Amino acid sequence: MLKLPISARRLQEMYRRGENIMSYLTSHFKDKQQQEVIEVAYDMQSGCYVDAMINAPHYVEFKHQYIDALFNELSQLQSINSILDAGVGEGITLAPLLDKYNGAIDSYAVDISWSRLSYAKEWLAKQGHNSTRLCSGNLTDLPFADNSIDLVFTSHAIEPNHGNEKAVIQELFRIARKYVVLLEPSYEMACDEGKARMERLGYCRDIKEHCLALGYRVLKHERFAHSSNPLNPTAITVIKKLTDTPLPEHILACPEHKTPLIAGAGALYSEEGLRAYPIIADIPCLRVENSVFASHFTKFNAQDTDK
């Protein structure tokens, strides 16, 4: 757990005054505990995107254009029966995208922040999407089985993970059966001011180069039609992966061992890791650091393998 340089309450007050929590924490911890810094910073700002969807007409207009352009890209991909929004945030991208699919697709969502997932769950329900399976997780150790979801996509989720781009892309590719689609900031397409800003904030770089270095088949890498901030231009990268391996029986998996999880009382259990992962308000918390070592869990709590 991240040991904050000041109290959590004071950090929250800083955020409410409009200070950049990510910049503050990044400058304090440098390159250490990156995932924990991201969790705290993003959790603090939870609710701001839903608020924009309710109270900021210009942002809503932008979001509709963004989703239309994204769906135009995704609709060109064949035989998509399941989708994962990796870094779902508050669900404001996933919900209208599911509208486009008219409910004819299985959906999953993961984020590092429990609070953001709670907003996402509420927002998705208000838009009529109650069947999306949500869970918390790290992008570098995602709690899903190999080759388990047809289409895996991100929307500015790799963004704050400079230095971990390759590890994140590998995880997304591991999970995907058919395609990975990345909507992420493009350092090379940014102006000088934008590049300086990305460097200061620790934003991702060289997405295409990492994909090619990993030997992946990149179908497309180009500037995306819509960006919310001209200093942070979005690029779309489409990676093709076709596998002949059978679809696994379980979708959710131990983030450490990628093996099935057993459902129990208030938790999901990894027999391989001997760890119980808590479920808080119906959201499984599937980060290794969230787990409790419980070698006798199955004796007292085991139910069925979670799918």
SEVEX-380892 format. One line per field, with one value per residue (C-alpha): residue in three letters; x, y, z. Coordinates in steps of 0.5 Angstrom, whole numbers, plus 2048, in hexadecimal, padded with zeros to 3 digits. Layout:
type = (ALA  ...)
u = (X  ...)
v = (Y  ...)
w = (Z  ...)
END
This chain:
type = (MET  LEU  LYS  LEU  PRO  ILE  SER  ALA  ARG  ARG  LEU  GLN  GLU  MET  TYR  ARG  ARG  GLY  GLU  ASN  ILE  MET  SER  TYR  LEU  THR  SER  HIS  PHE  LYS  ASP  LYS  GLN  GLN  GLN  GLU  VAL  ILE  GLU  VAL  ALA  TYR  ASP  MET  GLN  SER  GLY  CYS  TYR  VAL  ASP  ALA  MET  ILE  ASN  ALA  PRO  HIS  TYR  VAL  GLU  PHE  LYS  HIS  GLN  TYR  ILE  ASP  ALA  LEU  PHE  ASN  GLU  LEU  SER  GLN  LEU  GLN  SER  ILE  ASN  SER  ILE  LEU  ASP  ALA  GLY  VAL  GLY  GLU  GLY  ILE  THR  LEU  ALA  PRO  LEU  LEU  ASP  LYS  TYR  ASN  GLY  ALA  ILE  ASP  SER  TYR  ALA  VAL  ASP  ILE  SER  TRP  SER  ARG  LEU  SER  TYR  ALA  LYS  GLU  TRP  LEU  ALA  LYS  GLN  GLY  HIS  ASN  SER  THR  ARG  LEU  CYS  SER  GLY  ASN  LEU  THR  ASP  LEU  PRO  PHE  ALA  ASP  ASN  SER  ILE  ASP  LEU  VAL  PHE  THR  SER  HIS  ALA  ILE  GLU  PRO  ASN  HIS  GLY  ASN  GLU  LYS  ALA  VAL  ILE  GLN  GLU  LEU  PHE  ARG  ILE  ALA  ARG  LYS  TYR  VAL  VAL  LEU  LEU  GLU  PRO  SER  TYR  GLU  MET  ALA  CYS  ASP  GLU  GLY  LYS  ALA  ARG  MET  GLU  ARG  LEU  GLY  TYR  CYS  ARG  ASP  ILE  LYS  GLU  HIS  CYS  LEU  ALA  LEU  GLY  TYR  ARG  VAL  LEU  LYS  HIS  GLU  ARG  PHE  ALA  HIS  SER  SER  ASN  PRO  LEU  ASN  PRO  THR  ALA  ILE  THR  VAL  ILE  LYS  LYS  LEU  THR  ASP  THR  PRO  LEU  PRO  GLU  HIS  ILE  LEU  ALA  CYS  PRO  GLU  HIS  LYS  THR  PRO  LEU  ILE  ALA  GLY  ALA  GLY  ALA  LEU  TYR  SER  GLU  GLU  GLY  LEU  ARG  ALA  TYR  PRO  ILE  ILE  ALA  ASP  ILE  PRO  CYS  LEU  ARG  VAL  GLU  ASN  SER  VAL  PHE  ALA  SER  HIS  PHE  THR  LYS  PHE  ASN  ALA  GLN  ASP  THR  ASP  LYS)
u = (800  802  805  802  807  801  7FA  7F5  7F1  7F6  7F7  7EF  7EF  7F5  7F1  7EA  7EF  7F0  7F7  7FA  7FB  7FE  804  804  805  809  80E  80E  80F  813  813  811  80A  807  801  7FF  800  7FC  7F7  7F6  7F6  7F1  7ED  7ED  7EA  7E4  7DE  7E1  7DF  7D8  7D7  7D9  7D5  7CF  7D1  7D6  7D2  7D9  7DC  7D6  7D6  7DD  7DC  7D7  7DB  7E1  7DC  7DA  7E1  7E3  7DD  7DE  7E5  7E3  7DD  7E2  7E5  7E2  7DE  7DE  7DA  7DE  7E1  7E6  7E6  7ED  7EE  7E6  7E6  7DF  7DC  7DB  7DE  7DC  7D4  7D3  7D7  7D3  7CD  7D0  7D0  7C9  7CA  7CD  7D4  7D7  7DA  7DF  7E3  7E9  7EC  7F1  7EC  7E7  7E3  7E3  7E1  7DB  7D9  7DA  7D5  7D0  7D1  7D0  7CA  7C7  7C8  7C5  7CB  7CB  7CE  7D6  7DA  7DF  7E5  7EB  7F2  7F9  7FA  801  7FD  7F6  7F1  7EF  7F1  7F5  7F1  7EB  7E8  7E7  7E8  7EC  7ED  7EF  7EE  7F3  7F5  7FC  7FD  800  804  80A  810  80B  808  80B  808  801  801  803  7FE  7F8  7FB  7FB  7F4  7F1  7EF  7EE  7F0  7F3  7F1  7F5  7F2  7F8  7FC  801  808  80A  804  804  807  80D  809  805  80B  80D  807  807  80E  80C  806  809  805  806  80A  80C  806  807  80E  80D  808  80C  812  80E  80C  805  801  7FF  7FA  7F9  7FD  7FB  7F8  7F1  7EB  7EA  7EE  7EB  7F2  7F6  7FC  7FB  7F9  7F6  7F8  7F5  7F9  7F5  7F9  7F6  7F7  7F4  7F4  7F2  7F2  7EB  7E7  7E9  7E3  7E5  7E6  7E8  7EF  7F4  7F8  7FE  7FD  7F8  7F4  7ED  7EA  7E5  7DF  7DE  7DB  7DD  7E3  7E6  7EC  7F2  7F4  7FA  7FC  7F8  7F6  7EF  7ED  7E7  7E1  7DF  7D8  7D7  7DE  7E3  7EA  7EF  7F6  7FB  7FC  7F4  7F5  7F5  7F9  7F4  7F7  7F1  7EB  7E8  7E7  7E2  7E0  7E1  7DB  7DB  7E1  7DF  7DF)
v = (800  807  80B  812  818  81B  819  816  81C  821  81E  81E  826  827  824  828  82E  82C  82A  824  81E  81A  81F  820  818  817  81C  819  812  813  80C  808  805  807  803  806  80D  80C  809  80E  814  811  80F  816  819  813  816  81C  819  817  81E  820  81C  81F  826  827  827  829  823  81E  821  81F  818  816  818  814  80E  80E  80E  809  804  806  803  7FD  7FB  7F9  7F4  7ED  7E8  7EC  7E9  7EB  7F2  7F4  7FC  7FB  802  803  809  80B  807  80D  80A  803  805  808  803  7FE  802  801  7F9  7F9  7F4  7EF  7EE  7EC  7F2  7F2  7F8  7F9  7FF  800  805  802  808  809  802  804  80A  806  801  806  80A  803  801  808  807  800  7FC  7F7  7F1  7F4  7F0  7F5  7F4  7F8  7F6  7F8  7F9  7F5  7EF  7EF  7EA  7E7  7E0  7DF  7E0  7E1  7E8  7E9  7F1  7F4  7FC  802  809  80D  808  806  80E  80F  808  80B  806  800  801  7FA  7F6  7F9  7F7  7F0  7EF  7F2  7ED  7E7  7E8  7EA  7E4  7E9  7F0  7F5  7FC  802  809  80C  813  814  817  817  81B  820  827  829  82C  825  821  825  824  81D  81C  820  81C  815  813  80D  80D  809  805  802  801  7FD  7F9  7F8  7F6  7F1  7EE  7EF  7F1  7F8  7F9  801  806  80D  814  813  817  81A  81C  820  824  826  826  81E  81C  815  80F  809  802  7FC  7F5  7EF  7E8  7E2  7DC  7D5  7D3  7D1  7D7  7D6  7D4  7D9  7E1  7E4  7E1  7E2  7E8  7E4  7DD  7DE  7D8  7D8  7DB  7D7  7DB  7DC  7E0  7E7  7E5  7E2  7DD  7DA  7D3  7D4  7DA  7D9  7E0  7E2  7E9  7ED  7EF  7F6  7F8  7F3  7F5  7F0  7F3  7EF  7F2  7ED  7F3  7F3  7EB  7E8  7E1  7DC  7D5  7D2  7D6  7D0  7CC  7D2  7D6  7D2  7D3  7D2  7D4  7DB  7DD)
w = (800  7FE  804  803  804  807  80A  805  808  806  7FF  7FE  800  7FB  7F5  7F7  7F7  7EF  7F1  7EC  7F1  7EC  7EB  7F2  7F4  7EE  7F0  7F7  7F5  7EE  7EB  7F1  7F2  7EC  7EC  7F3  7F1  7EB  7F0  7F5  7F0  7EB  7F1  7F4  7EE  7ED  7EB  7E7  7E0  7E2  7E4  7DD  7DA  7DE  7DE  7D8  7D2  7CE  7D1  7CF  7C8  7C8  7CB  7C6  7C0  7C4  7C4  7BD  7BB  7BF  7BD  7B6  7B7  7BB  7B7  7B1  7B6  7B5  7B9  7C0  7C5  7CB  7CD  7D3  7D5  7D8  7DC  7DC  7E1  7E2  7DC  7D8  7D2  7D3  7D4  7CD  7CA  7CC  7CA  7C3  7C4  7C6  7CB  7C7  7CA  7D1  7D4  7DA  7DD  7E1  7E5  7EA  7EE  7F2  7F3  7EB  7EA  7EF  7EB  7E4  7E7  7E9  7E2  7DE  7E2  7E1  7D9  7D9  7DA  7E0  7DD  7DD  7E1  7E5  7E9  7EB  7E9  7E7  7DF  7E0  7E4  7E1  7E4  7DE  7DB  7D4  7CE  7D2  7CE  7C7  7C7  7CC  7CC  7D0  7D0  7D3  7D8  7D6  7D6  7DD  7DD  7DA  7DA  7DB  7D4  7D1  7D8  7D7  7D0  7D1  7D6  7D1  7CC  7D0  7D2  7CB  7C6  7C0  7C1  7C5  7C4  7C7  7C8  7CB  7CB  7C5  7C7  7C0  7BE  7C3  7C2  7C6  7CC  7CC  7CC  7D2  7D6  7D5  7D7  7DD  7DF  7DD  7D7  7D3  7CD  7C7  7C7  7BF  7C0  7C7  7C3  7BD  7C2  7C5  7BE  7BE  7B7  7B7  7B2  7B3  7B7  7B6  7B9  7BB  7B9  7C0  7C6  7CC  7CD  7C7  7CB  7CC  7C5  7C5  7C0  7BE  7BE  7BC  7BD  7BA  7BE  7BC  7C0  7BF  7C6  7C9  7CD  7D4  7D9  7DE  7DC  7E3  7E5  7EB  7E9  7EB  7E8  7E3  7E6  7E7  7ED  7F2  7F5  7FC  802  800  7FC  7F6  7F8  7F4  7F5  7F2  7F6  7FC  7FC  7FD  7FA  7FD  7F9  7FC  7FA  7F4  7F1  7F2  7F4  7F0  7F1  7F4  7FA  7FB  7FD  804  804  806  805  808  805  801  807  80A  804  7FD  7F9  7F1  7EC  7EA  7E3)
END
